[in-house]
Amino acid sequence: MPRFPFRRALLAAALLSCTLPVTAAQAADWAPTKLVRIVVPIVGSTNDVLARLVAPELQRVLGQTVIVENKGGAGGNIGTAEVARSAPDGHTLLVGFNGPIAINPTLYSKLPYDPVKDLSPITLAVTSPQFLAVNANVPVKTVAELVALSKTRNMAYASVSTGSASHLTMEMLKSAAKIDIAHVPYKGAGPAVVDLVGGQVDAAFMVPGNVQQFAKEGRIHLIASTGEKRFASTPNIPTMIESGYPGFVALSWIGFFAPGGTPQPVIDRYNRELVAILKQPEIRAKLEQMEFDVVASTPRQFADWIQTEIPRWGKVIKDTGAKAD
C-alpha cells in the first residue's frame, strides 16, 4: 500500500495546526524570562499613574520584576519609538496614548515608527474626557466669557506636549470660536499644571486626574468638560456641547502595547493579565476616582479603535491647521 496518502494527511494536519487559534492554555503557558519594562512616553502624566498601579500586580502574576521607565519627549515619539524598536519578545511594553499613536501620524511629516505596523495592541485600558481649566485669577466662569476675554487681551494656554489631546482640543475651540490664544507646550502634564496654577498660562484642557485637586483647593476653575455628558462627580460643570459647541467631544485614552511582531501567545497572556488587573475592585476604584472609564478591551477591539482614531484626529489637525511647534 502506498505511503504517500498517509504522508499527505500528516502534512495537511500539520498545516492545519498552524492556522488554529491560540488557546487560553497556550497563552497562559508563556511567561517572561527576565525583567519586564513598561515604558511611559510622557513625563508626569496619568499614563505614569496607570503604569505604576498596574506594575506591582503584573509582577505578581508574571513572577518577574516589572519596572516603569519614563522616556518623555517629542510629544511621546521618543519613548514610543524605543518600544517600536525593541525586541518583540514580551519584555518591553508601552503605555501609549492619543498623541504618539493617533495624532502624531498626521501632525508630524515623518515619524521614527509606524504606530500600526511597529506596535502590537494589547488592550485599550481607559478613556477620559477633559476639563477646560483656567487659572483662578482669570475672571471667567463660562466658555463664552473665556472666548470674549480672549478677544480683548493676549492669552496663553498650556498643553502637556505638542500633538497631545490637550493641544488639539484647544485648537478645536480656537477654530470653532475664531479666537487666537498662544500655545505653550510642556514636557508632560506636571509642569503644565504647575504653570497653570501659578498663572504663567491662562487656561488648559486637561484630564481630570491632573487638575481636580487644584480645583478643589480653588487654585484653578473648571468651566467645561469634553464628554457627551457631565461627570457624575462634577454635575455643576457643563459640557462643551452645553456651552454652545455642538459635537464638541474629545476623549483622551491610554492603552498597552508591545513591539510589532510580538507572538500572539505573548499578546494574549498580557491581555488576559492586564484586563484582570484593570477589573480588580481596588484598581478600578482608583481609576474611577480619577474620572477614567475602564475599558479593558481585547487586542482586536483596541486595533479597531486605533483605526478609527487616526483619521478622526487627522481631520481635527487638518481642519484647525495645527502644527508640530
Phi, psi and chi 1 to 4 in degrees:
 res  aa     phi    psi   chi1   chi2   chi3   chi4
   1 MET       -  128.8  179.1  177.9  178.9      -
   2 PRO   -61.9  144.0  -20.2   31.3      -      -
   3 ARG   -93.0   -8.8  -72.2  178.1  -65.9  172.2
   4 PHE   -61.3  -43.0  -65.7  109.2      -      -
   5 PRO   -58.7  -38.0  -25.2   35.6      -      -
   6 PHE   -65.5  -41.6  178.1   67.0      -      -
   7 ARG   -66.0  -37.6  -70.3  169.4   63.6 -176.9
   8 ARG   -64.4  -37.2  -75.8 -161.6  -64.1  -91.3
   9 ALA   -65.4  -39.8      -      -      -      -
  10 LEU   -64.2  -42.6  -74.6  176.1      -      -
  11 LEU   -63.2  -42.8  177.9   59.7      -      -
  12 ALA   -62.1  -41.3      -      -      -      -
  13 ALA   -64.7  -39.2      -      -      -      -
  14 ALA   -65.2  -42.3      -      -      -      -
  15 LEU   -64.8  -39.5  -69.2  172.2      -      -
  16 LEU   -63.3  -39.0  177.8   61.2      -      -
  17 SER   -64.7  -27.8   68.0      -      -      -
  18 CYS   -72.4  -21.9  -68.0      -      -      -
  19 THR   -98.7   -7.4   63.6      -      -      -
  20 LEU   -69.8  146.5  -69.1  174.4      -      -
  21 PRO   -66.2  152.0   22.9  -33.2      -      -
  22 VAL   -69.9  129.7  175.5      -      -      -
  23 THR   -83.6  164.6   65.8      -      -      -
  24 ALA   -61.0  -34.5      -      -      -      -
  25 ALA   -66.1  -41.4      -      -      -      -
  26 GLN   -63.9  -41.7  -72.7  174.1  -55.4      -
  27 ALA   -63.5  -38.6      -      -      -      -
  28 ALA   -69.7  -24.6      -      -      -      -
  29 ASP   -69.4  -30.7  -73.3  -18.4      -      -
  30 TRP   -72.2  142.7  179.2   84.8      -      -
  31 ALA  -151.5  146.3      -      -      -      -
  32 PRO   -66.1  151.3   24.6  -33.1      -      -
  33 THR  -109.8   -0.2   57.8      -      -      -
  34 LYS  -154.7 -176.1   58.9 -177.2 -179.8 -179.1
  35 LEU   -53.7  140.9  176.6  145.9      -      -
  36 VAL  -109.0  130.8  173.3      -      -      -
  37 ARG  -103.3  134.8  -62.1 -172.2  -54.6  142.3
  38 ILE  -110.5  111.7  -59.1  178.5      -      -
  39 VAL   -91.4  127.5  175.9      -      -      -
  40 VAL  -107.4  115.0  178.2      -      -      -
  41 PRO   -87.1   14.1   33.6  -35.6      -      -
  42 ILE  -146.7  135.1 -173.6  166.4      -      -
  43 VAL   -85.1  143.8  178.4      -      -      -
  44 GLY    62.1   45.0      -      -      -      -
  45 SER  -126.0  170.4   65.2      -      -      -
  46 THR   -67.3  -21.5   48.5      -      -      -
  47 ASN   -58.8  -42.8  -61.2   55.1      -      -
  48 ASP   -65.9  -41.0 -176.8   75.7      -      -
  49 VAL   -60.5  -45.8  174.6      -      -      -
  50 LEU   -62.2  -45.1  175.4   61.2      -      -
  51 ALA   -59.6  -41.0      -      -      -      -
  52 ARG   -78.1  -19.3  -66.2 -178.1 -169.8  -80.1
  53 LEU   -72.1  -40.1  -80.4  174.8      -      -
  54 VAL   -80.9  -37.2  165.7      -      -      -
  55 ALA   -53.3  -48.7      -      -      -      -
  56 PRO   -62.3  -37.4  -20.4   32.9      -      -
  57 GLU   -69.9  -38.1  -67.0  -59.3  -50.1      -
  58 LEU   -66.2  -39.6 -159.5   56.6      -      -
  59 GLN   -60.7  -40.1  177.8  170.6  -60.7      -
  60 ARG   -63.5  -45.9  178.5  179.4   59.9   80.1
  61 VAL   -80.3  -25.3  -63.2      -      -      -
  62 LEU   -89.1  -22.9  -66.1  178.7      -      -
  63 GLY    75.6   19.4      -      -      -      -
  64 GLN  -133.7  154.2  -73.2  -72.2  -14.8      -
  65 THR   -63.3  134.1  -60.1      -      -      -
  66 VAL  -122.7  123.0  177.3      -      -      -
  67 ILE  -119.5  155.6   63.9  170.0      -      -
  68 VAL  -108.4  128.2  176.2      -      -      -
  69 GLU  -120.0  128.9  -69.5 -172.9    3.1      -
  70 ASN   -90.3  121.7  -68.0  103.8      -      -
  71 LYS  -129.8   70.6  -63.0  -78.4 -176.0  176.8
  72 GLY   -83.1  170.2      -      -      -      -
  73 GLY   126.3  147.4      -      -      -      -
  74 ALA    56.0   43.8      -      -      -      -
  75 GLY    64.9   26.1      -      -      -      -
  76 GLY    94.6   -4.8      -      -      -      -
  77 ASN   -68.7  -34.6  -67.5  -14.5      -      -
  78 ILE   -66.2  -53.0  -67.6  174.1      -      -
  79 GLY   -65.6  -37.5      -      -      -      -
  80 THR   -65.0  -42.6  -58.3      -      -      -
  81 ALA   -63.8  -37.0      -      -      -      -
  82 GLU   -61.6  -43.6  178.4  172.1  -38.8      -
  83 VAL   -67.6  -41.2  174.4      -      -      -
  84 ALA   -59.4  -30.8      -      -      -      -
  85 ARG   -89.6   -6.3  -68.1 -169.1  -63.3  -97.9
  86 SER   -75.3  158.7  -64.1      -      -      -
  87 ALA   -62.3  134.8      -      -      -      -
  88 PRO   -82.1   58.6   31.7  -35.0      -      -
  89 ASP  -115.4    9.5   58.8    6.0      -      -
  90 GLY    87.1    7.8      -      -      -      -
  91 HIS  -107.6    3.7  -64.8   93.7      -      -
  92 THR  -137.0  127.7  -56.0      -      -      -
  93 LEU  -124.4  158.8  -57.8  179.9      -      -
  94 LEU  -121.7  136.2  171.5   72.9      -      -
  95 VAL   -95.2   92.2 -177.9      -      -      -
  96 GLY   -89.8  162.1      -      -      -      -
  97 PHE  -149.2  179.6   64.1  104.2      -      -
  98 ASN   -44.1  -52.2  -52.0   54.3      -      -
  99 GLY   -50.9  -71.6      -      -      -      -
 100 PRO   -71.3  -18.3   24.9  -34.3      -      -
 101 ILE   -94.7  -49.1  -54.5  -58.8      -      -
 102 ALA  -108.3  -24.0      -      -      -      -
 103 ILE   -99.1  -48.6  -66.1  171.6      -      -
 104 ASN   -63.1  -27.5  -68.8   -3.5      -      -
 105 PRO   -57.6  -28.4  -30.2   38.4      -      -
 106 THR   -96.7  -35.9  -55.6      -      -      -
 107 LEU   -68.6  -35.8 -168.6   69.8      -      -
 108 TYR  -103.5  139.0  -72.6   79.7      -      -
 109 SER   -70.3  -25.5   59.4      -      -      -
 110 LYS  -148.4  132.3 -173.2  176.1 -179.5  179.9
 111 LEU  -117.6  150.9  -73.7  178.5      -      -
 112 PRO   -81.1   14.9   28.9  -34.7      -      -
 113 TYR  -160.2  162.0   59.3   89.9      -      -
 114 ASP  -111.3  114.4 -177.4  -41.3      -      -
 115 PRO   -62.6  -21.9   22.7  -33.4      -      -
 116 VAL   -88.9  -43.8  175.4      -      -      -
 117 LYS   -84.3  -33.0  -65.1  179.4 -179.6  178.4
 118 ASP   -97.4    1.3  -62.8  -23.5      -      -
 119 LEU  -134.4  145.9  -64.9  168.7      -      -
 120 SER  -111.0  114.0  -63.0      -      -      -
 121 PRO   -63.9  137.6  -18.6   31.6      -      -
 122 ILE  -108.3  -55.9  -62.4  173.2      -      -
 123 THR  -160.1  138.4 -176.7      -      -      -
 124 LEU   -76.9  113.2  173.1   59.2      -      -
 125 ALA   -81.6  -57.4      -      -      -      -
 126 VAL  -144.7  157.0  -64.6      -      -      -
 127 THR  -128.6  159.7   62.0      -      -      -
 128 SER  -160.2  134.9  175.0      -      -      -
 129 PRO   -68.8  178.6  -19.0   33.2      -      -
 130 GLN  -120.2  159.3  -56.8  167.6   77.6      -
 131 PHE  -101.8  141.2  -80.6  126.5      -      -
 132 LEU   -87.8  109.3  175.9   50.9      -      -
 133 ALA  -109.7  144.7      -      -      -      -
 134 VAL  -129.3  150.8  -62.2      -      -      -
 135 ASN   -59.6  145.8  175.8  -92.9      -      -
 136 ALA   -60.9  -23.4      -      -      -      -
 137 ASN   -88.4   -4.2  -67.3  -38.2      -      -
 138 VAL   -80.2  119.3  176.0      -      -      -
 139 PRO   -80.6   62.4   32.2  -35.9      -      -
 140 VAL  -137.5  150.5  -57.5      -      -      -
 141 LYS  -125.8   -6.1  -65.2 -177.7  178.8  179.1
 142 THR  -138.2  165.0   66.4      -      -      -
 143 VAL   -63.7  -40.2  178.0      -      -      -
 144 ALA   -59.4  -40.2      -      -      -      -
 145 GLU   -68.9  -36.3  -69.6  176.1   -6.0      -
 146 LEU   -65.3  -43.9  176.3   64.6      -      -
 147 VAL   -60.9  -45.0  168.3      -      -      -
 148 ALA   -63.6  -42.9      -      -      -      -
 149 LEU   -64.1  -38.7 -177.5   64.6      -      -
 150 SER   -64.0  -19.5   71.6      -      -      -
 151 LYS   -86.6   -5.5  -66.1  178.3  179.1  179.8
 152 THR  -112.2  -13.2   65.8      -      -      -
 153 ARG  -154.7  161.2   74.4 -177.8 -161.4 -170.6
 154 ASN   -71.9  134.4  -66.9  -29.8      -      -
 155 MET  -134.6  160.5  -60.4 -175.9   72.1      -
 156 ALA  -136.4  148.1      -      -      -      -
 157 TYR  -125.6  152.2   77.6   91.5      -      -
 158 ALA   -98.9  150.4      -      -      -      -
 159 SER  -133.1  158.7   76.2      -      -      -
 160 VAL   -71.9  -19.9  -57.4      -      -      -
 161 SER  -179.3  159.5   66.0      -      -      -
 162 THR   -61.5  131.4  -64.6      -      -      -
 163 GLY    86.7   -1.5      -      -      -      -
 164 SER   -76.8  167.8   62.7      -      -      -
 165 ALA   -61.2  -34.7      -      -      -      -
 166 SER   -66.0  -31.7   64.9      -      -      -
 167 HIS   -70.2  -55.7  171.0 -158.4      -      -
 168 LEU   -70.5  -28.7  -67.1 -177.4      -      -
 169 THR   -66.8  -39.6  -55.9      -      -      -
 170 MET   -68.2  -35.2 -174.6   64.6   83.2      -
 171 GLU   -63.5  -34.7  -67.2  -59.7  -45.0      -
 172 MET   -61.0  -44.5  -73.3  170.5   61.3      -
 173 LEU   -65.4  -44.5  174.9   57.9      -      -
 174 LYS   -57.8  -42.1  -73.1  168.9   58.6  176.7
 175 SER   -68.2  -44.0  177.3      -      -      -
 176 ALA   -67.9  -38.7      -      -      -      -
 177 ALA   -92.5   -6.2      -      -      -      -
 178 LYS    56.7   53.5  -64.1  179.4  173.2   54.4
 179 ILE  -126.0  167.6   57.2  175.6      -      -
 180 ASP  -128.3  112.6 -173.8   23.2      -      -
 181 ILE  -125.6  128.7  -57.2  176.8      -      -
 182 ALA   -67.0  140.2      -      -      -      -
 183 HIS   -92.8  128.7  177.8 -149.0      -      -
 184 VAL  -121.9   97.8 -177.0      -      -      -
 185 PRO   -78.6  145.6   28.0  -32.7      -      -
 186 TYR  -121.0  170.9  -72.1   79.8      -      -
 187 LYS   -98.3   69.1  -65.4 -178.8  177.9  179.8
 188 GLY   113.8  163.8      -      -      -      -
 189 ALA   -70.3  -35.3      -      -      -      -
 190 GLY   -54.4  -59.6      -      -      -      -
 191 PRO   -65.8  -30.7   18.6  -30.4      -      -
 192 ALA   -64.7  -44.0      -      -      -      -
 193 VAL   -70.3  -37.2  173.7      -      -      -
 194 VAL   -56.5  -45.1  166.4      -      -      -
 195 ASP   -73.9  -29.5  -85.0    7.9      -      -
 196 LEU   -65.2  -46.2  174.7   62.8      -      -
 197 VAL   -64.7  -38.3  171.6      -      -      -
 198 GLY   -79.1   -9.4      -      -      -      -
 199 GLY    88.8    8.0      -      -      -      -
 200 GLN   -70.6  -26.1  -79.1   72.8   33.4      -
 201 VAL  -128.5  160.9  -69.8      -      -      -
 202 ASP   -92.5  -33.9  -59.5  -68.9      -      -
 203 ALA  -152.5  169.1      -      -      -      -
 204 ALA  -170.0  148.6      -      -      -      -
 205 PHE   -93.5  123.1  -83.9  101.7      -      -
 206 MET  -139.1  149.7  -68.5  -77.2  171.4      -
 207 VAL   -67.6  151.9  -65.5      -      -      -
 208 PRO   -53.9  -40.5  -29.0   36.4      -      -
 209 GLY   -60.6  -20.4      -      -      -      -
 210 ASN   -87.4  -18.4  -71.2  -28.3      -      -
 211 VAL  -129.3  -14.7  -67.6      -      -      -
 212 GLN   -60.4  -42.4  -81.6 -176.0  -49.4      -
 213 GLN   -63.7  -40.0 -175.4   57.6   43.9      -
 214 PHE   -67.6  -32.3  -64.3  105.8      -      -
 215 ALA   -67.4  -40.9      -      -      -      -
 216 LYS   -62.7  -32.6  -69.4  176.5 -178.0  177.4
 217 GLU   -82.5   -4.7  -64.4  169.6   -1.9      -
 218 GLY    79.1   14.0      -      -      -      -
 219 ARG   -87.8  -18.0  -58.0  170.2   73.0 -178.4
 220 ILE  -140.9  163.8   58.5  175.3      -      -
 221 HIS  -119.0  139.4  -65.2  149.2      -      -
 222 LEU  -101.3  123.7  -52.1  178.6      -      -
 223 ILE  -115.2  -11.6   61.2  175.4      -      -
 224 ALA  -167.5  162.0      -      -      -      -
 225 SER  -127.6  161.2   67.2      -      -      -
 226 THR  -104.5   15.7   64.1      -      -      -
 227 GLY   -85.1  174.8      -      -      -      -
 228 GLU   -74.8  -22.8  -66.3 -177.7  -13.7      -
 229 LYS  -139.7  168.3   59.2 -177.4 -179.1 -179.9
 230 ARG   -70.7  151.9  -61.9 -173.0 -177.0 -163.8
 231 PHE   -66.9  141.6  -73.8  130.1      -      -
 232 ALA   -63.6  -34.2      -      -      -      -
 233 SER   -81.9  -14.4   63.7      -      -      -
 234 THR  -133.4   65.6   52.4      -      -      -
 235 PRO   -66.2  -14.4   24.7  -34.7      -      -
 236 ASN   -86.3   -8.2   58.5  -43.8      -      -
 237 ILE   -94.4  115.7  -53.3  -60.9      -      -
 238 PRO   -73.4  162.0   30.2  -36.4      -      -
 239 THR   -81.9  166.7   64.4      -      -      -
 240 MET   -63.1  -33.2  -70.5  -64.3  -63.6      -
 241 ILE   -62.1  -46.9  -64.7  171.4      -      -
 242 GLU   -65.4  -25.7  -67.7  175.7  -71.3      -
 243 SER   -83.0    6.8  -59.4      -      -      -
 244 GLY   106.3   15.9      -      -      -      -
 245 TYR  -125.7   82.6  -63.8   88.7      -      -
 246 PRO   -56.4  136.4  -22.6   33.3      -      -
 247 GLY    76.7    5.2      -      -      -      -
 248 PHE   -81.0   89.1 -162.3  114.8      -      -
 249 VAL  -127.4  127.3  176.4      -      -      -
 250 ALA  -140.9  105.0      -      -      -      -
 251 LEU   -95.0  141.0  -63.9  179.5      -      -
 252 SER   -96.7  151.8  -67.5      -      -      -
 253 TRP  -147.7  158.4   55.1  -98.0      -      -
 254 ILE  -136.8  137.6  -55.8  172.3      -      -
 255 GLY  -147.9  169.5      -      -      -      -
 256 PHE  -105.9  139.2  -71.8   87.6      -      -
 257 PHE  -132.4  158.4  -63.4   81.6      -      -
 258 ALA  -119.3  165.7      -      -      -      -
 259 PRO   -58.9  149.3  -24.4   34.7      -      -
 260 GLY   -58.1  142.9      -      -      -      -
 261 GLY    87.8    1.4      -      -      -      -
 262 THR   -63.0  131.1  -61.4      -      -      -
 263 PRO   -56.9  146.0  -25.8   35.7      -      -
 264 GLN   -58.8  -39.2 -164.8   61.0   43.4      -
 265 PRO   -59.0  -32.2  -26.5   36.2      -      -
 266 VAL   -70.4  -46.0  179.3      -      -      -
 267 ILE   -59.5  -44.4  -62.1  -64.1      -      -
 268 ASP   -66.1  -37.4  -69.7  -15.9      -      -
 269 ARG   -65.6  -46.0  174.9   72.7 -166.5  -83.1
 270 TYR   -65.3  -39.2  -87.4  118.5      -      -
 271 ASN   -60.9  -46.6  176.4  -96.3      -      -
 272 ARG   -59.5  -45.3 -175.0  167.2   63.7   85.4
 273 GLU   -72.1  -43.0  -58.2  -61.6   -2.1      -
 274 LEU   -66.9  -41.3  -73.5  167.8      -      -
 275 VAL   -61.6  -42.8  165.3      -      -      -
 276 ALA   -63.4  -39.9      -      -      -      -
 277 ILE   -65.5  -46.0  -69.1  168.3      -      -
 278 LEU   -62.3  -26.9  -68.2  166.7      -      -
 279 LYS   -92.2   -2.4  -69.0 -176.9  176.3  179.8
 280 GLN   -60.3  134.3  -71.8  179.8   13.7      -
 281 PRO   -52.5  -42.9  -27.9   35.5      -      -
 282 GLU   -69.1  -41.1  -71.4 -173.1    4.2      -
 283 ILE   -67.1  -46.8  -60.6  -67.9      -      -
 284 ARG   -59.2  -41.9  178.7 -175.4  -75.6  -88.4
 285 ALA   -61.9  -42.0      -      -      -      -
 286 LYS   -65.1  -40.1  -71.0  176.9 -179.3  177.6
 287 LEU   -69.6  -38.0  -68.1  170.7      -      -
 288 GLU   -69.6  -30.1  -70.7  177.9  -12.4      -
 289 GLN   -64.2  -26.4  -74.9  173.0    4.5      -
 290 MET   -89.1    9.9  -63.0  167.3   62.6      -
 291 GLU    65.7   30.3  -60.9  -68.7   -4.2      -
 292 PHE   -90.5  142.5  -81.2  123.6      -      -
 293 ASP   -94.3  120.3  -71.0  -37.6      -      -
 294 VAL   -79.1  121.9  177.2      -      -      -
 295 VAL  -100.4  -55.9 -179.9      -      -      -
 296 ALA    53.9   64.8      -      -      -      -
 297 SER   -86.9  175.4   73.2      -      -      -
 298 THR   -80.9  163.8   66.7      -      -      -
 299 PRO   -58.1  -41.6  -27.8   36.4      -      -
 300 ARG   -65.2  -42.9  171.0   47.6   54.7 -168.5
 301 GLN   -61.5  -38.9  -71.5  168.9  -25.3      -
 302 PHE   -67.7  -42.6 -168.0   14.9      -      -
 303 ALA   -60.9  -41.5      -      -      -      -
 304 ASP   -64.8  -39.1  -69.4  -15.6      -      -
 305 TRP   -60.1  -45.2  170.4  -90.5      -      -
 306 ILE   -62.5  -38.9  -67.4  166.0      -      -
 307 GLN   -64.1  -24.4  -68.8  -69.3   -9.0      -
 308 THR   -90.7  -29.7   63.1      -      -      -
 309 GLU   -71.5  -38.7  -79.7  -75.9  -78.4      -
 310 ILE   -60.3  -50.3  -68.2  174.4      -      -
 311 PRO   -70.2  -29.1   20.6  -31.4      -      -
 312 ARG   -65.9  -48.7 -170.6  175.5   77.3   82.3
 313 TRP   -72.3  -29.3  -76.1  106.2      -      -
 314 GLY   -61.0  -39.2      -      -      -      -
 315 LYS   -64.0  -41.2 -176.6  177.8 -174.9  -58.2
 316 VAL   -59.5  -44.7  171.8      -      -      -
 317 ILE   -62.0  -46.2  -66.9  164.3      -      -
 318 LYS   -67.5  -40.3  -67.4  170.6 -176.2  175.1
 319 ASP   -67.8  -35.9  -71.5   -9.6      -      -
 320 THR   -93.2  -15.1   61.9      -      -      -
 321 GLY    72.7   19.6      -      -      -      -
 322 ALA   -61.2  145.8      -      -      -      -
 323 LYS  -131.5  158.1  -60.3 -179.0 -176.4  -60.4
 324 ALA   -76.0   99.5      -      -      -      -
 325 ASP   -58.5      -  -61.5  -26.7      -      -
